[in-house]
Amino acid sequence: MYAVVLKSTGERVAVKVQRPDITQRIALDMHLVRSIAPIAGLFGVPGDLVGIVDAWGRGLVSELDYTQEASNIEAFLANFDGDPMVKIPAVYPELCSEKVLCASPCTSDGSEKVLYLYIYIYIMYIYIYI
């Protein structure tokens, strides 16, 4: 995440830029985790571990498209419009791409960090896994 000042307006924004090799790294990590999942089952770990890993991998891959993430944030914002307890950064869709996300910065005295984390997890769960 980078703090940037827009030349056109002088406004401060936060910019998230995707690492160039992230797709290959995630693919390798998912391959390794998927290879280990059946072995974990032999040691008594319950559940469909391969299915869980596959679902987790789909979620990770879908997060690689920052235009989708921007859409998810905008939908979440619309759902909580006017709620003073929920603070979500505004997205600048015209400045976003598949590998760049531009939003208003999140500023806090530190007491809201848990809320921001919870909201981010909620966004990912609702809009990616459901």
N, CA and C atoms as a LAMMPS dump frame, in Angstrom:
ITEM: TIMESTEP
0
ITEM: NUMBER OF ATOMS
390
ITEM: BOX BOUNDS ff ff ff
-5.0000000000000000e+02 5.0000000000000000e+02
-5.0000000000000000e+02 5.0000000000000000e+02
-5.0000000000000000e+02 5.0000000000000000e+02
ITEM: ATOMS id mol type element x y z
1 1 1 N 0.85 -1.156 0
2 1 2 C 0 0 0
3 1 3 C 0.903 1.228 0
4 2 1 N 0.55 2.185 -0.819
5 2 2 C 1.325 3.412 -0.933
6 2 3 C 0.426 4.614 -0.688
7 3 1 N 0.965 5.634 -0.03
8 3 2 C 0.259 6.9 0.131
9 3 3 C 0.654 7.782 -1.043
10 4 1 N -0.352 8.295 -1.758
11 4 2 C -0.115 9.057 -2.987
12 4 3 C -0.958 10.327 -2.934
13 5 1 N -0.454 11.385 -3.547
14 5 2 C -1.23 12.618 -3.711
15 5 3 C -1.583 12.73 -5.189
16 6 1 N -2.887 12.826 -5.476
17 6 2 C -3.327 12.94 -6.86
18 6 3 C -2.918 14.296 -7.427
19 7 1 N -2.251 14.276 -8.551
20 7 2 C -1.794 15.511 -9.184
21 7 3 C -2.979 16.378 -9.612
22 8 1 N -4.057 15.736 -10.05
23 8 2 C -5.205 16.479 -10.581
24 8 3 C -5.981 17.24 -9.508
25 9 1 N -6.031 16.695 -8.269
26 9 2 C -6.855 17.324 -7.232
27 9 3 C -6.094 17.66 -5.955
28 10 1 N -4.9 17.102 -5.8
29 10 2 C -4.143 17.299 -4.57
30 10 3 C -4.638 16.428 -3.424
31 11 1 N -5.576 15.558 -3.723
32 11 2 C -6.163 14.686 -2.709
33 11 3 C -5.221 13.526 -2.379
34 12 1 N -5.169 13.19 -1.08
35 12 2 C -4.369 12.036 -0.648
36 12 3 C -5.179 10.761 -0.845
37 13 1 N -4.558 9.739 -1.415
38 13 2 C -5.209 8.452 -1.615
39 13 3 C -4.247 7.336 -1.234
40 14 1 N -4.789 6.156 -1.067
41 14 2 C -4.001 4.955 -0.822
42 14 3 C -4.042 4.122 -2.1
43 15 1 N -2.878 3.645 -2.517
44 15 2 C -2.79 2.853 -3.741
45 15 3 C -2.186 1.489 -3.417
46 16 1 N -2.899 0.459 -3.803
47 16 2 C -2.447 -0.919 -3.61
48 16 3 C -2.011 -1.436 -4.979
49 17 1 N -0.759 -1.851 -5.08
50 17 2 C -0.213 -2.319 -6.351
51 17 3 C 0.15 -3.796 -6.211
52 18 1 N -0.317 -4.581 -7.15
53 18 2 C -0.059 -6.013 -7.114
54 18 3 C 1.389 -6.321 -7.479
55 19 1 N 1.987 -7.213 -6.758
56 19 2 C 3.356 -7.636 -7.058
57 19 3 C 3.368 -8.364 -8.406
58 20 1 N 4.414 -8.144 -9.193
59 20 2 C 4.441 -8.702 -10.551
60 20 3 C 4.374 -10.228 -10.608
61 21 1 N 4.94 -10.918 -9.633
62 21 2 C 5.013 -12.382 -9.703
63 21 3 C 4.031 -13.08 -8.759
64 22 1 N 3.028 -12.373 -8.285
65 22 2 C 2.148 -12.929 -7.257
66 22 3 C 1.329 -14.121 -7.765
67 23 1 N 0.908 -14.113 -9.005
68 23 2 C 0.106 -15.22 -9.533
69 23 3 C 0.904 -16.519 -9.491
70 24 1 N 2.149 -16.468 -9.913
71 24 2 C 2.996 -17.662 -9.906
72 24 3 C 3.265 -18.125 -8.468
73 25 1 N 3.472 -17.184 -7.565
74 25 2 C 3.73 -17.565 -6.169
75 25 3 C 2.517 -18.231 -5.541
76 26 1 N 1.345 -17.669 -5.799
77 26 2 C 0.124 -18.258 -5.247
78 26 3 C -0.103 -19.643 -5.841
79 27 1 N 0.124 -19.786 -7.147
80 27 2 C -0.052 -21.091 -7.789
81 27 3 C 0.866 -22.136 -7.147
82 28 1 N 2.118 -21.778 -6.912
83 28 2 C 3.051 -22.708 -6.28
84 28 3 C 2.62 -23.024 -4.859
85 29 1 N 2.257 -21.999 -4.09
86 29 2 C 1.815 -22.223 -2.712
87 29 3 C 0.587 -23.13 -2.671
88 30 1 N -0.368 -22.876 -3.55
89 30 2 C -1.585 -23.686 -3.564
90 30 3 C -1.273 -25.133 -3.963
91 31 1 N -0.36 -25.305 -4.894
92 31 2 C 0.055 -26.659 -5.287
93 31 3 C 0.657 -27.392 -4.092
94 32 1 N 1.524 -26.713 -3.351
95 32 2 C 2.174 -27.341 -2.196
96 32 3 C 1.165 -27.647 -1.087
97 33 1 N 0.296 -26.709 -0.788
98 33 2 C -0.7 -26.926 0.267
99 33 3 C -1.666 -28.04 -0.14
100 34 1 N -2.072 -28.047 -1.406
101 34 2 C -2.984 -29.089 -1.888
102 34 3 C -2.326 -30.465 -1.834
103 35 1 N -1.009 -30.515 -2.065
104 35 2 C -0.277 -31.782 -1.999
105 35 3 C -0.191 -32.31 -0.576
106 36 1 N -0.142 -31.41 0.387
107 36 2 C -0.016 -31.797 1.793
108 36 3 C -1.37 -32.134 2.418
109 37 1 N -2.438 -31.595 1.878
110 37 2 C -3.775 -31.767 2.479
111 37 3 C -4.144 -33.234 2.718
112 38 1 N -3.971 -34.139 1.745
113 38 2 C -4.33 -35.539 2.009
114 38 3 C -3.485 -36.164 3.119
115 39 1 N -2.253 -35.733 3.241
116 39 2 C -1.377 -36.274 4.284
117 39 3 C -1.89 -35.851 5.66
118 40 1 N -2.361 -34.629 5.774
119 40 2 C -2.904 -34.15 7.047
120 40 3 C -4.094 -35.005 7.465
121 41 1 N -4.878 -35.454 6.485
122 41 2 C -6.012 -36.33 6.78
123 41 3 C -5.58 -37.643 7.402
124 42 1 N -4.418 -38.135 7.021
125 42 2 C -3.896 -39.383 7.593
126 42 3 C -3.557 -39.24 9.073
127 43 1 N -3.329 -38.016 9.513
128 43 2 C -3.009 -37.757 10.912
129 43 3 C -4.236 -37.342 11.714
130 44 1 N -5.414 -37.573 11.147
131 44 2 C -6.636 -37.336 11.889
132 44 3 C -7.25 -35.956 11.749
133 45 1 N -6.71 -35.114 10.874
134 45 2 C -7.319 -33.808 10.663
135 45 3 C -8.641 -34.046 9.93
136 46 1 N -9.766 -33.635 10.527
137 46 2 C -11.074 -33.946 9.939
138 46 3 C -11.441 -33.043 8.765
139 47 1 N -12.382 -33.519 7.963
140 47 2 C -12.951 -32.697 6.9
141 47 3 C -12.359 -32.992 5.541
142 48 1 N -12.97 -32.381 4.544
143 48 2 C -12.509 -32.493 3.152
144 48 3 C -11.415 -31.452 2.939
145 49 1 N -10.198 -31.802 3.33
146 49 2 C -9.112 -30.831 3.291
147 49 3 C -8.786 -30.38 1.874
148 50 1 N -8.836 -31.279 0.92
149 50 2 C -8.561 -30.887 -0.467
150 50 3 C -9.635 -29.917 -0.945
151 51 1 N -10.888 -30.187 -0.618
152 51 2 C -11.975 -29.277 -0.989
153 51 3 C -11.825 -27.913 -0.334
154 52 1 N -11.416 -27.907 0.916
155 52 2 C -11.207 -26.644 1.629
156 52 3 C -10.072 -25.857 0.987
157 53 1 N -8.977 -26.554 0.672
158 53 2 C -7.834 -25.904 0.033
159 53 3 C -8.235 -25.358 -1.337
160 54 1 N -9.011 -26.13 -2.094
161 54 2 C -9.456 -25.664 -3.408
162 54 3 C -10.323 -24.409 -3.289
163 55 1 N -11.235 -24.388 -2.326
164 55 2 C -12.091 -23.209 -2.122
165 55 3 C -11.248 -22.018 -1.697
166 56 1 N -10.29 -22.243 -0.831
167 56 2 C -9.39 -21.188 -0.386
168 56 3 C -8.596 -20.646 -1.575
169 57 1 N -8.116 -21.554 -2.434
170 57 2 C -7.367 -21.14 -3.618
171 57 3 C -8.204 -20.306 -4.571
172 58 1 N -9.471 -20.705 -4.782
173 58 2 C -10.348 -19.909 -5.65
174 58 3 C -10.525 -18.501 -5.089
175 59 1 N -10.659 -18.422 -3.764
176 59 2 C -10.795 -17.11 -3.135
177 59 3 C -9.547 -16.265 -3.316
178 60 1 N -8.393 -16.872 -3.157
179 60 2 C -7.137 -16.133 -3.339
180 60 3 C -6.992 -15.64 -4.77
181 61 1 N -7.296 -16.502 -5.73
182 61 2 C -7.171 -16.122 -7.138
183 61 3 C -8.145 -15 -7.477
184 62 1 N -9.366 -15.082 -6.936
185 62 2 C -10.341 -14.026 -7.242
186 62 3 C -9.905 -12.686 -6.652
187 63 1 N -9.128 -12.709 -5.581
188 63 2 C -8.639 -11.467 -4.986
189 63 3 C -7.54 -10.819 -5.824
190 64 1 N -7.034 -11.508 -6.811
191 64 2 C -5.975 -10.945 -7.648
192 64 3 C -6.51 -9.911 -8.638
193 65 1 N -7.814 -9.871 -8.835
194 65 2 C -8.423 -8.889 -9.731
195 65 3 C -8.893 -7.707 -8.896
196 66 1 N -8.107 -6.621 -8.896
197 66 2 C -8.422 -5.472 -8.052
198 66 3 C -9.646 -4.705 -8.541
199 67 1 N -10.042 -4.867 -9.814
200 67 2 C -11.289 -4.233 -10.253
201 67 3 C -12.472 -4.919 -9.559
202 68 1 N -12.356 -6.233 -9.363
203 68 2 C -13.4 -6.959 -8.636
204 68 3 C -13.413 -6.536 -7.17
205 69 1 N -12.238 -6.377 -6.59
206 69 2 C -12.153 -5.924 -5.202
207 69 3 C -12.77 -4.53 -5.055
208 70 1 N -12.514 -3.66 -6.02
209 70 2 C -13.107 -2.315 -5.995
210 70 3 C -14.634 -2.406 -6.055
211 71 1 N -15.153 -3.273 -6.909
212 71 2 C -16.612 -3.461 -7.005
213 71 3 C -17.181 -3.993 -5.698
214 72 1 N -16.469 -4.93 -5.078
215 72 2 C -16.928 -5.48 -3.801
216 72 3 C -16.98 -4.396 -2.729
217 73 1 N -15.967 -3.55 -2.689
218 73 2 C -15.932 -2.474 -1.697
219 73 3 C -17.07 -1.491 -1.944
220 74 1 N -17.315 -1.151 -3.212
221 74 2 C -18.415 -0.221 -3.521
222 74 3 C -19.766 -0.806 -3.126
223 75 1 N -19.966 -2.099 -3.368
224 75 2 C -21.222 -2.742 -2.974
225 75 3 C -21.362 -2.747 -1.453
226 76 1 N -20.278 -3.019 -0.767
227 76 2 C -20.292 -3.016 0.694
228 76 3 C -20.613 -1.616 1.222
229 77 1 N -19.995 -0.605 0.613
230 77 2 C -20.273 0.784 0.984
231 77 3 C -21.757 1.11 0.823
232 78 1 N -22.336 0.671 -0.282
233 78 2 C -23.755 0.941 -0.537
234 78 3 C -24.628 0.287 0.532
235 79 1 N -24.245 -0.895 0.975
236 79 2 C -25.03 -1.598 1.99
237 79 3 C -24.985 -0.913 3.345
238 80 1 N -23.901 -0.219 3.634
239 80 2 C -23.744 0.421 4.939
240 80 3 C -23.74 1.942 4.848
241 81 1 N -24.27 2.48 3.775
242 81 2 C -24.334 3.928 3.581
243 81 3 C -25.081 4.575 4.739
244 82 1 N -24.466 5.564 5.342
245 82 2 C -25.105 6.289 6.434
246 82 3 C -24.902 5.677 7.805
247 83 1 N -24.285 4.522 7.901
248 83 2 C -24.049 3.89 9.2
249 83 3 C -22.784 4.495 9.813
250 84 1 N -22.902 5.23 10.904
251 84 2 C -21.734 5.898 11.486
252 84 3 C -20.733 4.938 12.12
253 85 1 N -21.14 3.7 12.348
254 85 2 C -20.246 2.723 12.974
255 85 3 C -19.32 2.042 11.968
256 86 1 N -19.63 2.195 10.68
257 86 2 C -18.846 1.503 9.656
258 86 3 C -18.078 2.523 8.837
259 87 1 N -16.766 2.37 8.815
260 87 2 C -15.914 3.268 8.036
261 87 3 C -15.172 2.442 6.987
262 88 1 N -15.515 2.677 5.748
263 88 2 C -14.896 1.978 4.626
264 88 3 C -14.331 3.04 3.69
265 89 1 N -13.131 2.837 3.188
266 89 2 C -12.566 3.829 2.27
267 89 3 C -13.338 3.887 0.957
268 90 1 N -13.492 5.077 0.427
269 90 2 C -14.123 5.254 -0.882
270 90 3 C -13.142 4.788 -1.957
271 91 1 N -13.667 4.18 -2.988
272 91 2 C -12.84 3.668 -4.091
273 91 3 C -12.896 4.655 -5.256
274 92 1 N -11.804 4.773 -5.977
275 92 2 C -11.725 5.588 -7.188
276 92 3 C -11.666 4.634 -8.382
277 93 1 N -12.829 4.152 -8.866
278 93 2 C -12.826 3.124 -9.915
279 93 3 C -12.112 3.556 -11.191
280 94 1 N -12.138 4.856 -11.483
281 94 2 C -11.478 5.333 -12.701
282 94 3 C -9.959 5.224 -12.609
283 95 1 N -9.442 5.04 -11.394
284 95 2 C -8.002 4.903 -11.198
285 95 3 C -7.59 3.461 -10.876
286 96 1 N -8.565 2.558 -10.904
287 96 2 C -8.29 1.152 -10.595
288 96 3 C -8.109 0.35 -11.879
289 97 1 N -7.372 -0.73 -11.749
290 97 2 C -7.219 -1.693 -12.842
291 97 3 C -7.122 -3.073 -12.21
292 98 1 N -6.89 -4.075 -13.019
293 98 2 C -6.784 -5.435 -12.49
294 98 3 C -5.652 -5.545 -11.466
295 99 1 N -4.635 -4.706 -11.591
296 99 2 C -3.476 -4.815 -10.711
297 99 3 C -3.236 -3.585 -9.826
298 100 1 N -4.131 -2.611 -9.88
299 100 2 C -3.998 -1.391 -9.061
300 100 3 C -5.357 -1.052 -8.448
301 101 1 N -5.347 -0.805 -7.131
302 101 2 C -6.553 -0.385 -6.426
303 101 3 C -6.266 0.974 -5.801
304 102 1 N -7.146 1.938 -6.034
305 102 2 C -6.977 3.291 -5.501
306 102 3 C -8.193 3.62 -4.641
307 103 1 N -7.93 4.021 -3.392
308 103 2 C -9.018 4.326 -2.463
309 103 3 C -8.592 5.458 -1.542
310 104 1 N -9.579 6.035 -0.875
311 104 2 C -9.246 7.052 0.122
312 104 3 C -8.497 6.36 1.259
313 105 1 N -7.584 7.079 1.894
314 105 2 C -6.796 6.431 2.943
315 105 3 C -7.619 6.173 4.195
316 106 1 N -7.285 5.113 4.899
317 106 2 C -7.894 4.825 6.199
318 106 3 C -7.015 5.464 7.257
319 107 1 N -7.562 6.389 7.98
320 107 2 C -6.813 7.008 9.067
321 107 3 C -7.482 6.649 10.379
322 108 1 N -6.673 6.431 11.391
323 108 2 C -7.21 5.996 12.665
324 108 3 C -6.23 6.313 13.779
325 109 1 N -6.748 6.368 14.99
326 109 2 C -5.876 6.524 16.153
327 109 3 C -5.391 5.159 16.638
328 110 1 N -5.761 4.118 15.92
329 110 2 C -5.349 2.766 16.289
330 110 3 C -6.474 1.947 16.88
331 111 1 N -7.49 2.58 17.422
332 111 2 C -8.568 1.852 18.071
333 111 3 C -9.498 1.174 17.077
334 112 1 N -9.422 1.552 15.799
335 112 2 C -10.337 0.996 14.803
336 112 3 C -9.713 -0.129 13.986
337 113 1 N -8.474 -0.502 14.27
338 113 2 C -7.793 -1.507 13.454
339 113 3 C -8.546 -2.829 13.409
340 114 1 N -9.065 -3.253 14.543
341 114 2 C -9.799 -4.511 14.571
342 114 3 C -11.058 -4.402 13.722
343 115 1 N -11.756 -3.27 13.786
344 115 2 C -12.953 -3.072 12.982
345 115 3 C -12.621 -3.118 11.501
346 116 1 N -11.535 -2.452 11.082
347 116 2 C -11.15 -2.487 9.674
348 116 3 C -10.842 -3.905 9.22
349 117 1 N -10.135 -4.67 10.053
350 117 2 C -9.801 -6.048 9.709
351 117 3 C -11.075 -6.875 9.592
352 118 1 N -11.988 -6.713 10.541
353 118 2 C -13.242 -7.458 10.511
354 118 3 C -14.037 -7.132 9.248
355 119 1 N -14.111 -5.867 8.902
356 119 2 C -14.871 -5.468 7.723
357 119 3 C -14.232 -6.034 6.458
358 120 1 N -12.902 -6.001 6.366
359 120 2 C -12.224 -6.548 5.188
360 120 3 C -12.526 -8.038 5.053
361 121 1 N -12.43 -8.767 6.169
362 121 2 C -12.718 -10.21 6.137
363 121 3 C -14.167 -10.432 5.724
364 122 1 N -15.078 -9.622 6.252
365 122 2 C -16.491 -9.742 5.916
366 122 3 C -16.717 -9.508 4.423
367 123 1 N -16.081 -8.48 3.873
368 123 2 C -16.21 -8.202 2.435
369 123 3 C -15.752 -9.405 1.621
370 124 1 N -14.601 -9.937 1.96
371 124 2 C -14.068 -11.066 1.205
372 124 3 C -14.995 -12.271 1.319
373 125 1 N -15.515 -12.538 2.503
374 125 2 C -16.383 -13.691 2.694
375 125 3 C -17.689 -13.548 1.916
376 126 1 N -18.359 -12.449 2.087
377 126 2 C -19.656 -12.241 1.451
378 126 3 C -19.575 -12.212 -0.061
379 127 1 N -18.632 -11.441 -0.606
380 127 2 C -18.613 -11.22 -2.03
381 127 3 C -17.783 -12.213 -2.823
382 128 1 N -16.997 -13.035 -2.145
383 128 2 C -16.188 -14.01 -2.884
384 128 3 C -16.708 -15.412 -2.656
385 129 1 N -17.021 -15.767 -1.436
386 129 2 C -17.362 -17.143 -1.129
387 129 3 C -18.835 -17.457 -1.187
388 130 1 N -19.688 -16.45 -1.242
389 130 2 C -21.131 -16.721 -1.295
390 130 3 C -21.655 -16.438 -2.684
